[in-house]
Amino acid sequence: MVNSFFLIFTGAAILASIVLFTRQPLIVAYIALGAIIGPYGIHLITDAKMLGEIAEIGIIFLLFLLGLDMQPRSLLHMMQKATVVAVFSSVIFASCGYLIGIVAGFTPTESLIIGTAMMFSSTIIGIKLLPTTVLHHRHTGELLVGLLLLQDLIAIIMLLVLGAIDNDAGDGWTTLLTSIAMLPLLVGLAFLCVKFVIVKLLQHFDRFHEYIFLLAIGWCLGVAELARFMGLSLEIGAFIAGISIATTPISQYIAEHLKPLRDFFLILFFFSLGAGFNLGLLGEVIVTSSILAMLMIIVKPVTFRVLLSLLKEPKELSWEIGFRLGQISEFSLLIAFLATQSQLIGNTASHVIQATAIITFIVNSYLVIFRFPSPIAISDKLRRD
């Protein structure tokens, strides 16, 4: 483990230096390093699965910190407004993916899975590149988060559907309905626990900063595990944990002190993404994946621009939201993995989805950091934390 961490973080530091000198986004360095030294590269690190599991903690902290910065009432209002956009855009993106799959020679089932994977945008990329402390971006952030959360809920339903299809005992559909019903129960439990337990503990021991840090991590991971136990995702649980204490005075202190921990694990996430790609299949999928990726990068901003304008959102904000959501999602990778396990798609179709994800992650990151404010922008004028 120590040797793996040495290779990852030392290698990332070296590549990141080169990337910054050439004015590229840091995400490129992390993904490239995974591809170079991972199981399908020069084999310096072979246990990419273990690193991927560790990296998932970074996603959990990302969603937790995101929840800490959102006010429940304004977020609920924004999600209601974003529902129509999320549903119609998902249908458009799925149709594009399905058509490309059919033209590329995949079966209708494989094309349907490819289309489903195109429906979603990356929570990690979208939030990682969004400034969190700029007041004039608060509406942008709320709208973006509302859309991402609705997409995540749709993605979770799709994952549960795939699990139901793969369930030989026939209990999969019951599990799906039960999980959907569990969401409001989890929200209610979280807010009650915060009101009667967490707030009182924070008030009583607010002088001990180490304790606040420990309680925040415990609360985040505890609600995430409870969500998984109830059939939901760890990410949804972490977000609910964050938003449940967003109204407390201590929320911004917690958010500020957890950022370095989040970034540590996110480096591992992007490394594992690059390490998990089989370079041997690149020749078979590169043409289809490139066409699919470019189509998504073009169609997604235009679609969000049109749909948001119909809701009377400003033109500039609509374009910005569209570009920030102009990639596919980490959920797309999970869909590809589960569909392969269920034998709904073959390895080639799975790697089309994976390659499309990597291409859109990289290209879209370039578009955002060179055009809109972000924490990792190359230009001082656009750099916002």
N, C-alpha and C positions, 0 to 999 in steps of 0.2 A: 504493500500500500504506500509506504513512504517513497519507494522508488518511482511508483506511478505518479504520485503527486509532484515529485521532483521533475520528472520528464514533462508533465503537463504545464506546470506553472513557470518553470524555467524556459521551456520551449515557447510558451505563450508570451512571456516577457520579451524574448528575442524577436519573435515574429511580430508582436505588437509594435515594437520599436520601428521595424521596417515599414509596417503598414502606416504608422503615423507619419513617418518621413515622406511616404508617398501619398499622404492625404487620403487614406482609405478608412472605412469604418472598422473598428476593432473586432466586430463580429466575424469578419472575413478571416482574421488571424486564428481565432478559436476553431472555426469549422475546418480551415485548411490544415491546422495542426492535427486535428483528429484524423483526417483522411491520410495524412503523411505517416504518422507513427502508430496508427491504430491497427486492428486485426487484418484489414484489407490493404494496408500500406506496407511499411517495413517491419511490422510485427513487434515493435518495442513495447506496446501495451496490447494485451489480448483480452482482458476481462472488461470489455466495454459495457457489458450489461450491468456489472456492479457499479461502474461510474455513472451510468444512466440513472440507476436507482438513487444514488447520492445526489445527482443533479436535480432530481425531482423535488428535493427539498428547496432548491432555489426557486422553483416555480411556486411552491407553497408560500414561501416568504414574500415573493413578488405580489401574489394575490392578497396576502394579509396586509401588506403595506398599502396596497391599492385601496383596500377597504377602509383603512385608517384615515384616508384622505377624502372620503366621500361622506356626505351628509345623507342619511337614509331617506328623508322626504324628497329632496331634490333628485336623488338617484331614482326613486320610484317614479316620479313624474317623468324623468327623462326616458326610463325604460318603456313607459306607456307610449310615449311619443315615438320611440325607436322601433316598436314592434312591427309596424307595417313595413318599414324599411328593411328590417332584418329578414322578414319572411319573403318579401318579393325579391330582394337581392339574392337570397339563397337559392330560389328557384331558377333565377337567371344564370347564376354561376354553375349550378348543377347541370343545367341544360347544355351549357358550353362544354363542360367536361365530358358529358355523355356523348355528344356529337363527335368530339375529337377522338374519343376512345373507339367509337364505331368506325370512323374513317381510318384509324390506325390499325384496324383489324382485330381488335379485342372482342370478346363475346359480349352480348347484351348485359349479362350479369357483371362482368368485369368493368364494362363501360359505366354501368350504374354506380359501382363502387368508386370509380375514378371521379365521376361527376359529384358524388356525395363528398368526396375529399376536397373538392374545389369550393365547397359552400362556405368554408370558414376562414377567418383571418387569424393571424397569430396574436394571442394575448401577450406573449412575451415581447415580441417585436413592437407591437402597438404601444404597450405601456413603457417598455424600456426606452423608447425614443420620444416619449411624451414628457415635457417639463412638468414637474410637480409643484413648483413654487411660484409660478408666474400667474398672477391674478387674472390677467386678461385672457388666459387660456383655460380658465376654470370651466366655462360652458363647453368649450371644445373637449375637455377631458371628460366631463359628465356624459356628453353625447357619445363619445368614443367608447367609454366604459359600458354605457348602456347597450350599445350595439354588440360589443364583444361578449358581454354576459349573456345576452339573448342567443348569440351564436353558440356560446359554450353550452347553454342548456339544450339547444338543438343537437349539438354534437354528442352530448351525454346520452340523449335519447337514442341517437343512432348507434352509439356504442352498446347500449343496453339491448337494442334490437338485434345487433350482430351476436351478442351473447345469447339472446333467446334462440336465434337460429341455430347456434352451435350447441344448445343444451339438449342432450339426448333424452333426458327425463321428462321433457315437456314443461318444465317449471319456469322456463325463461321469460315467458310473457307475463306470468304472475309476478316475477321479480321486477320486471319493467314497471308495471302499474304500481307496485308497492313502493318502488324508489321514487316515482313521481309524487306519490302521496306523502312521502316522508319529508319533502323539501320544506313545506310550511311548518311542520313539526320541529325540524331542526332550527329554523329561524326563531320560532317562539322560545325554544329551550335556551338558545344562545342569549337572547335579549333578557330573559328572566334571570339567568345566571349572572349576567353582567350587572343587572340592577341590584340584586340581592346579595351577591358574593364578591364579584371582582371589584366593583366600585368601592365597597366598604374596605376591602383589603388594601386597595391603593391609597385610600384616605388615611388608613391607620399606619401604613408603613411607607409613606411617600418620601421619607428622608433617606431610605436605603435604596440607592440607585441600582445596585446590583440585584436587589430583590425585584424591582420593577422590570428589569431586563429579563430575569428568570421567569417571572410570572407571565410576561408577554409571550415568550417562546412556548411556555407550557400551554397557555391558552390557545395559541395558534395551532400547535400540533395536536392538542387534545380535541379541538372541534373538528380538525381535519380527519382524525382517526374516527371520530364519532360519525362523520359524514360517510366515510367508507363503510363503516359497520351498517349504516342505514341504506346502503346501496347507491350512494351518490359518489361524487369524485372528491379526492383530497383537495383539489383546487377550489371547488365550490365551498367546501367546509372552511378552508382558510380565509376566503373572501368574507364569508358570513362572520367568522371570528373577528376580522378586522372592522367591518362596518358596525358590528354590535357595540364596539367601544369607541367608535369615531366621535361620538358626542361628548366623551369625557375630556376634561382638561389635559390629561396626560397623554392623549393620543399622538400629538405631534412630537413629543419627546421620545416616545417609543419608536415612531417612524424614523426619526433621524438617526437613532442609535442602532437600528437593525439594518440600515442600508449596506454597510460593509459586509455583513454576513450574507445578505442576499446576493451581492455581486460575486462573492466567492463561489457560491453554488451555481450561479448562472454561467460562469466560465466553464464549469464542468458540464453543464447542460449543452452548450454549443459545441464543446469538444466531443461529447458523446454522439451528437448529431452527425458530425463529420466522420467519426470512427465507425458508425453503424452502417455506412454506405459501402456496398460491394463494388469496388472499382472495376471488377471483371465484367460486370454487366453494363458498364457505362456505354459501350458501343451500341448495344441493343436498344437503349432507351433514350439516348441523348437527343435525337431528332424530335421524337414525340414530346419529350419533357420540355425541350426548349420552346416548341410551338405552344404547348399548353401554358408554360410559365409566362411567355410574352403576352399571350391572350389574356391571362388573368391580370397581369400588371397594367394592361391597357383598359380592359373591360371594367375592372373593379372601381377605379376612380371615376370613370364616366357614369357607371350605374349609381354610385352613391351621390355623385353630383346631381343627377337628375332627380332621384328619389327625395333627397334632402331639400332640394329647391321646391319640390311640390309641398313640403311641410313649412315653407316660408323661411327656411334657413338662408343666411347670406351666401352669396356665390363663393366668396373666398373661403369661408368656413367649410362649405360643402366640398370644395376641391381638396382642402387640407385633410378632412376626414377620409375622403376617398383614397388619397395617396397613402395616408397612414395605415389604411386597411388593405393596401394593394398587394398582399401576399397570401399564401395559404397557411394553414395552422399546424401547430404541433399535434392537435387532435387528428389532423389528416394522417399523420404518421401512425397514430394509434389505430385508426380505422384500417390502414393498410396492413398493420400487424395482425389485428384480429381477423380481418377478412382472409388473410393468408392462412392463419391457423384453422379457420373454419372451412378452408379449401374452396372458398368462393372465388378467389382470384389466384393466379400463379405468381411466381417470383418476378417475372418480367413486368406485369401490371403493378405489383407492389413497388418495384424500383422506379417505375415511371412516377408514381406518387412521391416517393422519397426524393428523387432528383428534382422534380418540380418544386418541392418544398425548399430545397437548398438553393436553387436558382432564384426563386422569388424572395427568399430571405435576404440573399446578398444584394440582388439588383434593387429591390425595394428599399433596403437600408441606405443605399447610395442616393436614391431619389429623395428620401426624406431628409437625410442629414445635410444635403447640399441645398435644400430648398426651404425647410421649415425649422423652427427652433427645436433643439433637442439637447440632452445632456452630453452627447458625444459628438456634437457638430464640430467640423474642422474650423470653420470660421468663428472668430470671437464674437462677431455680431449675432450669430445664430445660436451660440452656446448658452443654454439655460438649464439649470439643475432642477 
